[in-house]
Amino acid sequence: MKHSCSSRCLTVVAALAFAAVTAPALAVAQPTVTVVMKGLDNPRGLAFAPNGALFVAEAGRGGAPCPGTTGLNCYGLTGAVSRLWHGHQDRVATGLPSISFPQGAQARGPHDISMNGLGNARVTIGLEADPASRETLGRPGLGWLVDVP
């Protein structure tokens, strides 16, 4: 009797293995990608306001002058914050500090954004250098945390 149980178990295992091998492969669904915002200038962090609006910090692309404080850094007021609300995209803050290599490569500027419970935004503006080098730029704002209305 013990022998028949073993052969019965072996038959069940063989049938399951055959079914697994011959079953049609499950189709892998391709991901659907939908663009919701365009034309962002070196986008970094994002946050949702309490009302559901999406805010994106944009590091910008630097500008002029290029004093060479750490490499060939170019300073400009090209940083921004954009909002997506009810399918409409607009820039709600512009003229924020930005520093980058020429042509906007490796931009540092508005880096991350956080919303408080009232919907007001706070934005960190990056520097990625010794804070003393800010003075050589002659412009404020890099390495700061700022409120954006």
DSSP file (Angstrom, degrees, kcal/mol; ACC not computed):
  #  RESIDUE AA STRUCTURE BP1 BP2  ACC     N-H-->O    O-->H-N    N-H-->O    O-->H-N    TCO  KAPPA ALPHA  PHI   PSI    X-CA   Y-CA   Z-CA
    1    1 A M     >        0   0    0      0, 0.0     4,-1.8     0, 0.0     5,-0.2   0.000 360.0 360.0 360.0 -37.5    0.0    0.0    0.0
    2    2 A K  H  >  +     0   0    0      1,-0.2     4,-1.8     2,-0.2     5,-0.1   0.881 360.0  55.7 -60.5 -35.4    2.8    2.3    0.7
    3    3 A H  H  > S+     0   0    0      1,-0.2     4,-2.2     2,-0.2    -1,-0.2   0.895 104.5  51.6 -64.3 -41.5    4.0    1.7   -2.8
    4    4 A S  H  > S+     0   0    0      1,-0.2     4,-2.3     2,-0.2    -1,-0.2   0.845 107.4  53.1 -68.9 -32.7    0.7    2.8   -4.3
    5    5 A C  H  X S+     0   0    0     -4,-1.8     4,-2.9     2,-0.2    -1,-0.2   0.908 109.2  49.9 -65.4 -41.9    0.7    6.1   -2.3
    6    6 A S  H  X S+     0   0    0     -4,-1.8     4,-2.4     2,-0.2    -2,-0.2   0.924 113.1  44.7 -63.6 -43.9    4.2    6.9   -3.6
    7    7 A S  H  X S+     0   0    0     -4,-2.2     4,-2.0     2,-0.2    -1,-0.2   0.864 113.3  51.5 -70.3 -33.3    3.2    6.2   -7.2
    8    8 A R  H  X S+     0   0    0     -4,-2.3     4,-2.1     2,-0.2    -2,-0.2   0.926 111.6  46.8 -65.9 -43.8    0.0    8.2   -6.7
    9    9 A C  H  X S+     0   0    0     -4,-2.9     4,-2.5     1,-0.2    -2,-0.2   0.899 111.7  51.3 -62.5 -41.5    1.9   11.1   -5.3
   10   10 A L  H  X S+     0   0    0     -4,-2.4     4,-2.3    -5,-0.2    -1,-0.2   0.880 108.8  51.4 -64.1 -38.1    4.4   10.9   -8.1
   11   11 A T  H  X S+     0   0    0     -4,-2.0     4,-2.2     2,-0.2    -2,-0.2   0.908 110.7  48.0 -65.0 -42.7    1.6   10.9  -10.7
   12   12 A V  H  X S+     0   0    0     -4,-2.1     4,-2.4     2,-0.2    -2,-0.2   0.921 112.5  48.5 -64.2 -44.8    0.1   14.1   -9.1
   13   13 A V  H  X S+     0   0    0     -4,-2.5     4,-2.4     1,-0.2    -2,-0.2   0.914 111.8  49.5 -62.3 -43.3    3.4   15.8   -9.1
   14   14 A A  H  X S+     0   0    0     -4,-2.3     4,-2.4     1,-0.2    -1,-0.2   0.893 110.8  50.2 -63.4 -40.1    4.1   14.9  -12.7
   15   15 A A  H  X S+     0   0    0     -4,-2.2     4,-2.3     2,-0.2    -2,-0.2   0.907 111.6  47.9 -65.9 -41.8    0.6   16.2  -13.7
   16   16 A L  H  X S+     0   0    0     -4,-2.4     4,-2.3     2,-0.2    -2,-0.2   0.904 111.8  49.8 -65.0 -41.4    1.2   19.5  -11.9
   17   17 A A  H  X S+     0   0    0     -4,-2.4     4,-2.1     2,-0.2    -2,-0.2   0.917 111.0  49.4 -63.2 -43.1    4.6   19.9  -13.5
   18   18 A F  H  X S+     0   0    0     -4,-2.4     4,-2.3     1,-0.2    -2,-0.2   0.909 111.2  49.8 -62.1 -42.5    3.2   19.2  -17.0
   19   19 A A  H  X S+     0   0    0     -4,-2.3     4,-1.4     1,-0.2    -1,-0.2   0.888 110.4  50.2 -64.4 -39.3    0.4   21.7  -16.4
   20   20 A A  H  < S+     0   0    0     -4,-2.3    -1,-0.2     1,-0.2    -2,-0.2   0.887 113.7  44.8 -66.8 -38.6    2.9   24.4  -15.3
   21   21 A V  H  < S+     0   0    0     -4,-2.1    -2,-0.2     1,-0.2    -1,-0.2   0.876 119.0  40.6 -73.6 -38.0    5.1   23.8  -18.3
   22   22 A T  H  < S+     0   0    0     -4,-2.3    -1,-0.2    -5,-0.2    -2,-0.2   0.576  88.0 108.8 -91.5  -9.3    2.3   23.7  -20.9
   23   23 A A  S  < S-     0   0    0     -4,-1.4     3,-0.1    -5,-0.2     2,-0.0  -0.388  82.5 -99.0 -66.1 144.1    0.1   26.5  -19.5
   24   24 A P        -     0   0    0      0, 0.0    -1,-0.1     0, 0.0     2,-0.1  -0.374  43.3-105.0 -64.4 142.0    0.2   29.7  -21.6
   25   25 A A        -     0   0    0      1,-0.1     2,-0.3    -3,-0.1     3,-0.0  -0.409  36.3-109.0 -67.4 141.1    2.5   32.4  -20.3
   26   26 A L        -     0   0    0     -2,-0.1     2,-0.3     1,-0.1    -1,-0.1  -0.534  35.1-114.4 -70.6 133.9    0.8   35.3  -18.6
   27   27 A A        -     0   0    0     -2,-0.3     2,-0.6     1,-0.1    -1,-0.1  -0.519  24.0-134.3 -70.3 132.2    1.1   38.4  -20.6
   28   28 A V        -     0   0    0     -2,-0.3     2,-0.2    -3,-0.0    -1,-0.1  -0.799  21.8-128.7 -89.8 120.4    3.2   41.1  -19.0
   29   29 A A        -     0   0    0     -2,-0.6     3,-0.0     1,-0.1    -1,-0.0  -0.463  16.7-126.4 -71.1 136.0    1.4   44.4  -19.1
   30   30 A Q        -     0   0    0     -2,-0.2    -1,-0.1     1,-0.1     2,-0.0  -0.627  32.6-106.5 -79.0 139.5    3.4   47.3  -20.5
   31   31 A P        -     0   0    0      0, 0.0     2,-0.6     0, 0.0    -1,-0.1  -0.367  26.3-133.7 -67.1 145.5    3.5   50.3  -18.2
   32   32 A T        -     0   0    0     -2,-0.0     2,-0.5    -3,-0.0    -3,-0.0  -0.892  20.4-164.1-100.4 125.5    1.4   53.3  -19.2
   33   33 A V        -     0   0    0     -2,-0.6     2,-0.5     2,-0.0     0, 0.0  -0.939   5.6-172.4-113.5 129.6    3.3   56.6  -18.9
   34   34 A T        -     0   0    0     -2,-0.5     2,-0.5     0, 0.0    -2,-0.0  -0.984  19.9-137.1-122.4 123.0    1.4   59.9  -19.0
   35   35 A V        +     0   0    0     -2,-0.5     3,-0.1     1,-0.2    -2,-0.0  -0.660  26.9 171.2 -76.6 125.6    3.3   63.2  -19.1
   36   36 A V        +     0   0    0     -2,-0.5     2,-0.3     1,-0.3    -1,-0.2   0.629  65.1  30.2-110.9 -19.9    1.6   65.6  -16.7
   37   37 A M        -     0   0    0     47,-0.0    -1,-0.3    52,-0.0     2,-0.3  -0.998  66.6-172.2-139.9 143.0    4.2   68.5  -16.7
   38   38 A K        +     0   0    0     -2,-0.3     0, 0.0     1,-0.1     0, 0.0  -0.870  59.1  30.9-129.2 161.9    6.5   69.7  -19.5
   39   39 A G        +     0   0    0     -2,-0.3     2,-0.1     1,-0.2    -1,-0.1   0.687  68.7 164.5  70.1  19.7    9.3   72.2  -19.9
   40   40 A L        -     0   0    0     -3,-0.1     2,-0.9     1,-0.1    -1,-0.2  -0.479  36.7-131.5 -71.4 142.6   10.6   71.9  -16.4
   41   41 A D  S    S-     0   0    0      1,-0.2    19,-2.1    -2,-0.1    39,-0.2  -0.788  77.3 -35.1-102.5  93.2   14.1   73.3  -15.9
   42   42 A N  S    S-     0   0    0     -2,-0.9    17,-2.7    17,-0.2    -1,-0.2   0.979  82.9-148.5  57.0  62.1   16.2   70.7  -14.0
   43   43 A P  E     +A   58   0A   0      0, 0.0    15,-0.2     0, 0.0    -1,-0.1  -0.288  28.1 162.9 -63.1 143.9   13.3   69.4  -11.8
   44   44 A R  E     +     0   0A   0     13,-3.1    68,-0.2     1,-0.4    67,-0.1   0.293  47.3  12.7-124.6-107.8   14.2   68.2   -8.4
   45   45 A G  E     -     0   0A   0     66,-1.9    12,-2.8    65,-0.1    -1,-0.4  -0.309  58.4-161.8 -80.2 160.6   11.9   67.7   -5.4
   46   46 A L  E     -A   56   0A   0     10,-0.2     2,-0.3    67,-0.1    10,-0.2  -0.972   7.9-179.0-139.9 157.0    8.1   67.7   -5.5
   47   47 A A  E     -A   55   0A   0      8,-2.2     8,-3.2    -2,-0.3     2,-0.5  -0.992  22.9-128.2-152.7 150.3    5.3   68.0   -2.9
   48   48 A F  E     -A   54   0A   0     -2,-0.3     6,-0.2     6,-0.2    67,-0.2  -0.872  22.6-137.3-101.4 134.4    1.5   68.0   -2.8
   49   49 A A    >   -     0   0    0      4,-2.8     3,-2.2    -2,-0.5    68,-0.1  -0.416  33.3-101.3 -78.3 162.8   -0.4   70.8   -1.2
   50   50 A P  T 3  S+     0   0    0      0, 0.0    -1,-0.1     0, 0.0    67,-0.1   0.787 124.2  56.8 -57.4 -27.0   -3.3   70.0    1.1
   51   51 A N  T 3  S-     0   0    0      2,-0.1    -3,-0.0     1,-0.0    68,-0.0   0.465 123.6-103.5 -84.5  -0.1   -5.7   70.9   -1.8
   52   52 A G  S <  S+     0   0    0     -3,-2.2     2,-0.1     1,-0.3    34,-0.1   0.334  72.5 143.3  97.8  -6.8   -4.0   68.4   -4.1
   53   53 A A        -     0   0    0     32,-0.1    -4,-2.8    -5,-0.1     2,-0.5  -0.416  46.0-133.2 -66.3 142.6   -1.9   70.7   -6.2
   54   54 A L  E     -AB  48  84A   0     30,-2.4    30,-2.9    -6,-0.2     2,-0.4  -0.868  19.6-165.1-100.4 128.2    1.5   69.3   -7.2
   55   55 A F  E     -AB  47  83A   0     -8,-3.2    -8,-2.2    -2,-0.5     2,-0.4  -0.925   1.1-165.2-114.3 139.3    4.5   71.6   -6.7
   56   56 A V  E     -AB  46  82A   0     26,-2.6    26,-2.4    -2,-0.4     2,-0.4  -0.989  14.9-138.8-127.7 127.3    7.9   71.0   -8.3
   57   57 A A  E     - B   0  81A   0    -12,-2.8   -13,-3.1    -2,-0.4     2,-0.5  -0.714  18.8-158.4 -81.2 131.2   11.2   72.7   -7.4
   58   58 A E  E     -AB  43  80A   0     22,-3.0    22,-2.0    -2,-0.4   -16,-0.2  -0.961  11.6-155.1-116.0 121.7   13.3   73.5  -10.5
   59   59 A A        -     0   0    0    -17,-2.7     3,-0.4    -2,-0.5    40,-0.2   0.680  33.8-148.5 -69.4 -18.1   17.1   74.0  -10.0
   60   60 A G        -     0   0    0    -19,-2.1    -1,-0.2     1,-0.2    47,-0.2  -0.428  23.4 -84.7  82.9-160.4   17.3   76.2  -13.1
   61   61 A R        -     0   0    0      1,-0.5    43,-0.3    -2,-0.1    -1,-0.2   0.069  53.0-120.4-138.9  24.4   20.4   76.4  -15.4
   62   62 A G        -     0   0    0     -3,-0.4    -1,-0.5    14,-0.2     2,-0.3  -0.427  31.2-160.6  71.2-144.8   22.7   79.0  -13.8
   63   63 A G        -     0   0    0     37,-0.2    13,-0.3    13,-0.2    37,-0.1  -0.926  31.8  -2.6 164.9-139.8   23.5   82.1  -15.8
   64   64 A A  S    S+     0   0    0     -2,-0.3     2,-0.2    10,-0.2    10,-0.1  -0.976  88.3  55.0-129.9 144.9   26.3   84.7  -15.7
   65   65 A P        -     0   0    0      0, 0.0    10,-2.9     0, 0.0    -2,-0.2   0.387  55.9-165.5 -84.4 170.1   28.7   85.6  -14.1
   66   66 A C        +     0   0    0      8,-0.3     8,-0.2    -2,-0.2    -2,-0.1  -0.753  15.9 168.4-120.6  79.9   30.9   82.5  -14.0
   67   67 A P        -     0   0    0      0, 0.0     7,-0.1     0, 0.0    -1,-0.1   0.633  43.7-125.9 -74.7 -12.3   33.5   83.4  -11.2
   68   68 A G        +     0   0    0      5,-0.9     3,-0.5     2,-0.1     4,-0.1   0.870  52.8 153.7  74.4  36.3   34.9   79.9  -10.9
   69   69 A T  S    S+     0   0    0      1,-0.3     2,-0.3     4,-0.2     3,-0.1   0.895  84.5   6.5 -66.3 -39.3   34.4   79.5   -7.2
   70   70 A T  S    S-     0   0    0      1,-0.1    -1,-0.3    59,-0.0     2,-0.3  -0.770 136.7 -46.1-140.4  92.0   34.3   75.7   -7.5
   71   71 A G  S    S-     0   0    0     -3,-0.5     2,-0.8    -2,-0.3    -1,-0.1  -0.609 113.8 -28.8  78.9-145.2   35.1   74.8  -11.1
   72   72 A L  S    S+     0   0    0     -2,-0.3     2,-0.3    -4,-0.1    -1,-0.1  -0.621  79.5 173.4-106.1  71.4   33.3   76.8  -13.7
   73   73 A N        -     0   0    0     -2,-0.8    -5,-0.9    28,-0.1     2,-0.5  -0.640  15.8-159.2 -85.2 135.2   30.1   77.8  -11.8
   74   74 A C  E     - C   0 100A   0     26,-3.6    26,-1.8    -2,-0.3     2,-0.3  -0.962   7.8-148.7-117.3 127.3   27.8   80.2  -13.4
   75   75 A Y  E     + C   0  99A   0    -10,-2.9     2,-0.3    -2,-0.5    24,-0.2  -0.728  28.9 143.8 -98.9 141.5   25.3   82.1  -11.3
   76   76 A G  E     - C   0  98A   0     22,-2.4    22,-2.3    -2,-0.3     2,-0.6  -0.976  55.5-109.7-162.7 170.8   21.8   83.2  -12.4
   77   77 A L  E    S+     0   0A   0     -2,-0.3    18,-0.4    20,-0.2    19,-0.2  -0.457  74.3 119.1-103.8  57.9   18.3   83.7  -11.2
   78   78 A T  E     +     0   0A   0     -2,-0.6    -1,-0.2    17,-0.2   -18,-0.1   0.382  37.8 111.8-106.1   1.4   16.8   80.8  -13.3
   79   79 A G  E     + C   0  96A   0     17,-2.8    17,-2.1    -3,-0.3    16,-0.5  -0.383  43.0 167.4 -71.9 156.2   15.5   78.7  -10.4
   80   80 A A  E     -B   58   0A   0    -22,-2.0   -22,-3.0   -39,-0.2     2,-0.4  -0.957  35.1-128.9-157.9 171.3   11.7   78.3  -10.1
   81   81 A V  E     -BC  57  93A   0     12,-2.3    11,-2.1    -2,-0.3    12,-1.5  -0.994  26.1-164.1-130.2 126.6    8.8   76.5   -8.6
   82   82 A S  E     -BC  56  91A   0    -26,-2.4   -26,-2.6    -2,-0.4     2,-0.4  -0.804   2.6-153.2-110.8 154.3    6.0   75.1  -10.9
   83   83 A R  E     -BC  55  90A   0      7,-3.2     7,-2.1    -2,-0.3     2,-0.5  -0.968   7.8-157.7-127.8 141.5    2.5   74.0   -9.9
   84   84 A L  E     +BC  54  89A   0    -30,-2.9   -30,-2.4    -2,-0.4     2,-0.4  -0.981  25.5 164.5-115.0 118.0    0.1   71.5  -11.5
   85   85 A W  E >   - C   0  88A   0      3,-2.5     3,-1.7    -2,-0.5   -32,-0.1  -0.969  67.5 -16.1-141.3 120.0   -3.5   72.3  -10.5
   86   86 A H  T 3  S-     0   0    0     -2,-0.4     3,-0.1     1,-0.3    -1,-0.1   0.868 128.0 -52.9  53.4  40.9   -6.6   70.9  -12.2
   87   87 A G  T 3  S+     0   0    0      1,-0.2     2,-0.5   -51,-0.0    -1,-0.3   0.462 114.5 116.0  80.1   0.9   -4.5   69.9  -15.3
   88   88 A H  E <   -C   85   0A   0     -3,-1.7    -3,-2.5   -51,-0.0     2,-0.4  -0.903  50.4-154.9-108.8 130.1   -3.0   73.4  -15.7
   89   89 A Q  E     +C   84   0A   0     -2,-0.5     2,-0.3    -5,-0.2    -5,-0.2  -0.869  23.6 155.2-104.1 131.7    0.8   74.0  -15.3
   90   90 A D  E     -C   83   0A   0     -7,-2.1    -7,-3.2    -2,-0.4     2,-0.6  -0.990  44.1-111.8-149.9 157.2    2.2   77.4  -14.3
   91   91 A R  E     -C   82   0A   0     -2,-0.3    -9,-0.3    -9,-0.2     3,-0.1  -0.800  27.4-179.1 -89.4 122.1    5.3   78.8  -12.6
   92   92 A V  E    S+     0   0A   0    -11,-2.1     2,-0.3    -2,-0.6   -10,-0.2   0.603  72.0  29.3 -98.5 -14.3    4.3   80.2   -9.2
   93   93 A A  E     +C   81   0A   0    -12,-1.5   -12,-2.3    55,-0.1    -1,-0.3  -0.972  68.5 166.9-145.4 131.0    7.8   81.4   -8.3
   94   94 A T  E     +     0   0A   0     -2,-0.3   -14,-0.2   -14,-0.2   -16,-0.1  -0.835  51.1  53.5-133.2 171.9   10.6   82.5  -10.6
   95   95 A G  E     +     0   0A   0    -16,-0.5   -17,-0.2   -18,-0.4   -15,-0.2   0.740  67.8 152.4  75.0  22.9   14.0   84.3  -10.3
   96   96 A L  E     -C   79   0A   0    -17,-2.1   -17,-2.8   -19,-0.2    -1,-0.2  -0.586  54.0 -87.0 -85.3 151.2   15.3   82.0   -7.6
   97   97 A P  E     +     0   0A   0      0, 0.0     2,-0.3     0, 0.0   -20,-0.2  -0.218  50.3 174.4 -60.5 142.6   19.1   81.5   -7.3
   98   98 A S  E     -C   76   0A   0    -22,-2.3   -22,-2.4    11,-0.2     2,-0.4  -0.992  12.2-171.4-147.5 143.5   20.7   78.9   -9.5
   99   99 A I  E     +CD  75 108A   0      9,-3.2     9,-3.2    -2,-0.3     2,-0.3  -0.999  20.4 145.4-137.7 139.0   24.4   77.9  -10.1
  100  100 A S  E     -C   74   0A   0    -26,-1.8   -26,-3.6    -2,-0.4   -37,-0.2  -0.948  49.7 -84.8-156.9 172.9   25.7   75.4  -12.7
  101  101 A F  S >  S-     0   0    0      4,-2.6     3,-1.4    -2,-0.3     4,-0.4  -0.422  75.8 -64.4 -74.5 165.4   28.4   74.6  -15.0
  102  102 A P  G >  S+     0   0    0      0, 0.0     3,-1.0     0, 0.0    -1,-0.2  -0.165 127.1  27.2 -52.3 150.6   28.2   76.3  -18.4
  103  103 A Q  G 3  S-     0   0    0      1,-0.2   -41,-0.1    -3,-0.1    -2,-0.1   0.601 130.3 -76.6  66.7  15.8   25.1   75.2  -20.5
  104  104 A G  G X  S+     0   0    0     -3,-1.4     3,-0.8   -43,-0.3    -1,-0.2   0.568  80.1 160.1  80.8   9.1   23.2   74.5  -17.3
  105  105 A A  T <   +     0   0    0     -3,-1.0    -4,-2.6    -4,-0.4    -1,-0.2  -0.407  66.4   2.1 -69.4 141.4   24.9   71.1  -16.5
  106  106 A Q  T 3  S-     0   0    0     -6,-0.2    -1,-0.2     1,-0.2    -2,-0.1   0.877  89.4-164.2  52.9  48.1   24.7   69.9  -12.9
  107  107 A A    <   -     0   0    0     -3,-0.8     2,-0.4   -47,-0.2    -7,-0.2  -0.302  12.9-163.3 -65.3 142.4   22.6   72.8  -11.7
  108  108 A R  B     +D   99   0A   0     -9,-3.2    -9,-3.2   -49,-0.2   -46,-0.1  -0.987  43.4  96.4-121.7 137.0   22.1   73.5   -8.1
  109  109 A G  S    S+     0   0    0     -2,-0.4    17,-2.8   -11,-0.2     2,-0.3  -0.806  78.4  18.3 178.7-140.5   19.3   75.8   -7.0
  110  110 A P  E     +E  125   0B   0      0, 0.0    15,-0.3     0, 0.0   -30,-0.1  -0.385  69.7 165.9 -54.3 116.9   15.8   75.1   -5.7
  111  111 A H  E     +     0   0B   0     13,-3.5   -66,-1.9     1,-0.3     2,-0.3   0.816  50.8  10.8-109.9 -42.6   16.3   71.5   -4.7
  112  112 A D  E     -E  124   0B   0     12,-1.0    12,-2.0   -68,-0.2     2,-0.4  -0.958  58.1-156.6-141.9 158.6   13.5   70.3   -2.5
  113  113 A I  E     -E  123   0B   0     -2,-0.3     2,-0.3    10,-0.2    10,-0.2  -0.989   6.3-174.8-139.7 144.4   10.1   71.6   -1.5
  114  114 A S  E     -E  122   0B   0      8,-2.1     8,-2.4    -2,-0.4     2,-0.4  -0.995  14.7-143.0-139.4 143.7    7.8   70.9    1.4
  115  115 A M  E     -E  121   0B   0     -2,-0.3     6,-0.2     6,-0.2     2,-0.1  -0.875  10.8-144.2-107.9 138.3    4.3   72.1    2.1
  116  116 A N    >   -     0   0    0      4,-2.4     3,-1.9    -2,-0.4     6,-0.0  -0.390  41.5 -89.6 -87.3 178.4    3.0   73.1    5.5
  117  117 A G  T 3  S+     0   0    0      1,-0.3    -1,-0.1     2,-0.1    -2,-0.0   0.652 126.3  55.9 -64.5 -15.4   -0.6   72.4    6.5
  118  118 A L  T 3  S-     0   0    0      2,-0.1    -1,-0.3   -68,-0.0     3,-0.1   0.461 119.6-104.2 -95.9  -2.6   -1.8   75.7    5.2
  119  119 A G  S <  S+     0   0    0     -3,-1.9     2,-0.3     1,-0.3    -2,-0.1   0.525  74.3 139.1  92.4   6.1   -0.4   75.1    1.7
  120  120 A N        -     0   0    0      1,-0.0    -4,-2.4    27,-0.0     2,-0.3  -0.637  45.0-133.4 -84.5 144.5    2.6   77.4    2.0
  121  121 A A  E     -EF 115 148B   0     27,-1.5    27,-2.8    -2,-0.3     2,-0.4  -0.755  15.2-164.8-103.6 143.1    5.8   76.2    0.4
  122  122 A R  E     -EF 114 147B   0     -8,-2.4    -8,-2.1    -2,-0.3     2,-0.4  -0.995  14.8-164.8-120.5 132.2    9.4   76.1    1.8
  123  123 A V  E     -EF 113 146B   0     23,-3.0    23,-2.8    -2,-0.4     2,-0.4  -0.956  13.7-142.7-123.1 131.3   12.1   75.5   -0.6
  124  124 A T  E     -EF 112 145B   0    -12,-2.0   -13,-3.5    -2,-0.4   -12,-1.0  -0.785  14.3-154.2 -88.6 136.0   15.8   74.5    0.0
  125  125 A I  E     -EF 110 144B   0     19,-3.1    18,-1.9    -2,-0.4    19,-0.7  -0.950  17.7-139.6-114.3 114.9   18.2   76.1   -2.4
  126  126 A G        +     0   0    0    -17,-2.8    17,-0.3    -2,-0.6    18,-0.1  -0.121  29.6 171.9 -74.8 165.5   21.4   74.1   -2.8
  127  127 A L        -     0   0    0     15,-0.2    -1,-0.1    16,-0.1     3,-0.1   0.503  17.7-160.5-135.8 -46.3   25.0   75.2   -3.0
  128  128 A E        +     0   0    0      1,-0.2     2,-0.3     0, 0.0    -2,-0.1   0.884  64.4  78.4  56.8  42.8   27.1   72.0   -2.9
  129  129 A A  S    S-     0   0    0      0, 0.0    -1,-0.2     0, 0.0    -2,-0.1  -0.955  98.3 -59.2-160.6 174.0   30.2   74.0   -1.9
  130  130 A D    >   -     0   0    0     -2,-0.3     3,-2.5     1,-0.2     4,-0.3  -0.481  48.2-130.6 -60.5 126.3   31.8   75.6    1.0
  131  131 A P  G >  S+     0   0    0      0, 0.0     3,-1.5     0, 0.0     4,-0.4   0.772 105.0  68.8 -54.5 -25.5   29.3   78.2    2.3
  132  132 A A  G >  S+     0   0    0      1,-0.3     3,-1.0     2,-0.2     4,-0.5   0.781  86.6  67.8 -63.7 -24.8   32.2   80.8    2.3
  133  133 A S  G <> S+     0   0    0     -3,-2.5     4,-0.7     1,-0.2     3,-0.5   0.672  81.6  76.5 -71.2 -14.8   32.2   80.6   -1.5
  134  134 A R  H X>>S+     0   0    0     -3,-1.5     3,-1.1    -4,-0.3     4,-0.8   0.892  87.9  59.4 -58.5 -38.4   28.7   82.3   -1.5
  135  135 A E  H X45S+     0   0    0     -3,-1.0     3,-0.7    -4,-0.4    -1,-0.2   0.838  96.7  59.1 -62.8 -33.6   30.4   85.6   -0.8
  136  136 A T  H 345S+     0   0    0     -4,-0.5    -1,-0.3    -3,-0.5    -2,-0.2   0.740 100.6  57.5 -69.4 -20.3   32.5   85.5   -4.0
  137  137 A L  H <<5S-     0   0    0     -3,-1.1    -1,-0.2    -4,-0.7    -2,-0.2   0.753  95.6-144.1 -78.1 -23.8   29.3   85.3   -6.0
  138  138 A G  T <<5 +     0   0    0     -4,-0.8    -3,-0.1    -3,-0.7    -2,-0.1   0.677  66.1 102.9  68.9  16.1   28.1   88.5   -4.6
  139  139 A R      < -     0   0    0     -5,-0.7     3,-0.4     3,-0.0    -1,-0.2  -0.991  63.6-135.5-132.6 138.8   24.5   87.2   -4.6
  140  140 A P        +     0   0    0      0, 0.0     3,-0.1     0, 0.0     4,-0.0  -0.333  68.7  62.3 -83.2 170.5   22.4   85.8   -1.8
  141  141 A G    >   +     0   0    0      1,-0.3     3,-1.1    -2,-0.1     2,-0.2  -0.043  59.4 117.8 113.7 -30.6   20.2   82.8   -1.7
  142  142 A L  T 3  S+     0   0    0     -3,-0.4    -1,-0.3     1,-0.3   -15,-0.2  -0.519  84.2  18.4 -75.2 137.5   22.4   79.7   -2.2
  143  143 A G  T 3  S+     0   0    0    -18,-1.9    -1,-0.3     1,-0.3     2,-0.2   0.735 103.5 124.6  76.8  23.4   22.4   77.3    0.7
  144  144 A W  E <   -F  125   0B   0     -3,-1.1   -19,-3.1   -19,-0.7     2,-0.5  -0.699  60.1-136.5-112.3 163.6   19.2   78.9    2.1
  145  145 A L  E     -F  124   0B   0     -2,-0.2     2,-0.3   -21,-0.2   -21,-0.2  -0.995  35.8-176.4-113.2 122.3   15.7   77.7    3.1
  146  146 A V  E     -F  123   0B   0    -23,-2.8   -23,-3.0    -2,-0.5     2,-0.4  -0.884  27.2-123.2-125.1 152.2   13.1   80.1    1.7
  147  147 A D  E     -F  122   0B   0     -2,-0.3   -25,-0.2   -25,-0.2   -27,-0.0  -0.780  23.2-160.8 -88.6 134.7    9.4   80.6    1.9
  148  148 A V  E      F  121   0B   0    -27,-2.8   -27,-1.5    -2,-0.4   -55,-0.1  -0.977 360.0 360.0-117.8 121.7    7.6   80.7   -1.5
  149  149 A P              0   0    0      0, 0.0    -1,-0.1     0, 0.0   -56,-0.1   0.520 360.0 360.0 -64.5 360.0    4.1   82.2   -1.5
